[in-house]
């Protein structure tokens, strides 16, 4: 999950650069950049958590950021800043990360009981 979230962040960063340089879109792209890169940052930080509660908290924050990223992607698509293929590809990867995070949170909580 850490590697997948990092690769996703790279794609988000490249998309945001494109949006800013080619489409002159700065507001939504900055929101997407913040949320989309925060997923991996929180997953990475969870690896060095100060205990089970902290670990779960970091994963839950990553999950929230993934949900927010999905929102920004859909908004950019519906406002025609990104095309259907870009949206489908990134949205699918984002959904996959959310599913992995949900499963990881569930497993961590079950193992803590």
C-alpha positions in Angstrom: 0.0 0.0 0.0 2.9 2.4 0.7 4.4 1.9 -2.7 1.0 2.2 -4.5 0.2 5.4 -2.6 3.6 6.8 -3.5 3.1 6.1 -7.2 -0.4 7.6 -7.0 1.0 10.7 -5.4 3.5 11.0 -8.3 0.7 10.8 -10.8 -1.4 13.4 -8.9 1.6 15.8 -8.7 2.1 15.4 -12.5 -1.5 16.0 -13.2 -1.5 19.1 -11.0 1.6 20.5 -12.7 -0.3 20.0 -16.1 -3.4 21.7 -14.8 -1.4 24.7 -13.6 0.9 25.0 -16.6 -1.5 24.1 -19.4 -5.0 24.8 -18.1 -4.0 27.7 -15.8 -6.1 26.1 -13.0 -4.7 26.8 -9.6 -7.4 26.5 -6.9 -8.8 23.0 -7.5 -5.4 21.6 -8.5 -3.8 22.8 -5.2 -6.6 21.1 -3.2 -6.0 17.9 -5.3 -2.3 18.0 -4.8 -2.6 18.5 -1.0 -5.1 15.6 -0.6 -3.7 13.3 -3.2 -0.1 13.4 -1.8 -1.3 13.3 1.8 -2.6 9.8 1.4 0.9 8.3 1.0 2.4 10.7 3.5 0.1 9.5 6.2 0.6 5.8 5.3 4.4 6.4 5.5 4.0 8.1 8.8 1.9 5.2 10.1 4.9 2.9 9.7 6.6 4.9 12.5 3.5 5.3 14.7 3.9 5.5 18.5 1.5 2.6 19.1 -1.6 0.9 17.8 -3.9 3.9 18.3 -1.5 6.2 16.5 -1.1 3.7 13.6 -4.9 3.4 13.2 -5.3 7.1 13.4 -2.8 7.7 10.6 -4.5 5.1 8.4 -7.9 6.7 9.0 -6.5 10.1 8.1 -5.1 8.6 4.9 -8.6 7.2 4.2 -10.2 10.6 4.7 -7.6 12.1 2.3 -8.3 9.4 -0.3 -12.0 10.2 -0.1 -11.3 13.9 -0.5 -9.0 13.2 -3.5 -11.9 11.3 -5.1 -14.1 14.4 -4.7 -11.5 16.7 -6.3 -11.0 14.3 -9.2 -14.7 14.2 -9.9 -15.0 17.9 -9.6 -12.2 18.4 -12.1 -13.8 16.0 -14.5 -17.2 17.5 -14.3 -15.8 21.0 -14.9 -13.9 19.6 -17.9 -10.4 20.3 -16.6 -9.6 16.6 -17.0 -10.8 14.1 -19.6 -12.8 11.0 -19.0 -9.8 8.6 -19.3 -7.7 10.5 -16.8 -10.6 10.6 -14.4 -11.4 6.9 -14.8 -7.8 5.9 -14.3 -7.0 8.0 -11.3 -10.4 7.5 -9.7 -10.0 3.7 -10.0 -6.6 3.9 -8.4 -8.0 6.1 -5.6 -10.9 3.7 -5.0 -8.4 0.9 -4.8 -6.3 2.7 -2.2 -9.5 3.4 -0.2 -10.4 -0.3 -0.2 -6.9 -1.2 1.0 -7.0 1.4 3.7 -10.4 0.2 4.9 -9.2 -3.3 5.1 -6.0 -2.3 6.8 -7.9 -0.2 9.4 -10.3 -3.1 10.0 -7.4 -5.6 10.4 -5.5 -3.3 12.8 -8.6 -2.7 14.9 -9.4 -6.5 15.1 -5.8 -7.3 16.0 -5.9 -4.7 18.8 -8.8 -6.4 20.6 
